[in-house]
Amino acid sequence: MYKKMIFLTELLLNGLWKEILNVTWTLYKIMIPMIIIIKVVEEFGGIELLSQWLSPVMSMVGLPSEMGLVWATTLVTNMYAGLVIFMSIDADLTVAQVSILGTLMLLAHSLPVEVAVAKKAGVGIVATLVIRLGGGLLMGWILHQIYQGGDLLNTSAEVVWRHAPVSDPSYVAWAIDQLKSLAMIFVVIAALMTFLRLLKLLGIEKLMGILLRPVLSVLGISREATNLTIVGITLGVSFGGGLLINEAKRGHISPRDIFVAIMLLNLLHSLIEDTLLILLIGADFMTIFWGRIVFAVVVIGVLVFVLKRMDESTCRKYFYTKISD
């Protein structure tokens, strides 16, 4: 028993520290310039102006206008950068509002990178942007109507890590405050990646794959694409999309199957890591986990229903292209 515990511990820690440092450094290279840019924009009144521009979109889903900056940052960069901006704003939101904001971030983030991945798999840029931006806003609006109509989740959100704004207005104090935030991001990443490694060792990812396989079959995703899609759902678009690109180039999976799989991954990916991140800001688990799954399955089900009634030439003209050699 003791030797088994030692073996499992070695598996858990093997290469973990290096992986944490690599991920953190990659994120810091994005976050640090963004933090500086945001500060410059704030000094010139740009935050207030941007909030005004995004106010109609945010009000449509029941969020204050300043949350538009959080989503905009998430769209261009990634979830971590969006969370840093969220903490710097230090808004007092209800569980319902945080769940809606989390939904927007979950469905639409890192667009420059992930749209490029979908494009390499033969999926059109417009189709990807419509499903992610439109899907995010649609689910956010639906949730807002449900929460508002039923007066649900109307209590203050319990944020695991709440940013404490400095009272000293000097740039030095601001810089120190940002360094503290970046240090906390490192702690969060380290804890998150350790937890993900543990889940993998316990076989949770494989269990999720088994549970998701019947759902993917109902959506018409072929057996060849199923395993690769499950990888994307559990680990992320870049992982699953990369594998799908490889198979698409070999001609092992049809362009239509690739399209449906990528569309599903656009709405439902990195189900473990991203969910844990949004839980840190006090979102409702049922909403961002099960709600996201149900929404994605329904939307893709409708999409598959429409595709079956369209001829192949029309689909290739507007939705996807064949990329096999």
Secondary structure, 3 states (H helix, E strand, C coil): CHHHHHHHHHHHHCCHHHHHHHHHHHHHHHHHHHHHHHHHHHHCCHHHHHHHHHHHHHHHCCCCCCHHHHHHHHHHCCHHHHHHHHHHHCCCCEHHHHHHHHHHHHHCCCHHHHHHHHHHCCECHHHHHHHHHHHHHHHHHHHHHHHHHHCCCCCECCCCCCCCCCCCCCHHHHHHHHHHHHHHHHHHHHHHHHHHHHHHHCCHHHHHHHHHHHHHHHCCCCHHHHHHHHHHHHHCHHHHHHHHHHHHHHCCCCHHHHHHHHHHHHHCCCCCHHHHHHHCCCCCHHHHHHHHHHHHHHHHHHHHHHHCCCCHHHHHHHCECCCCC
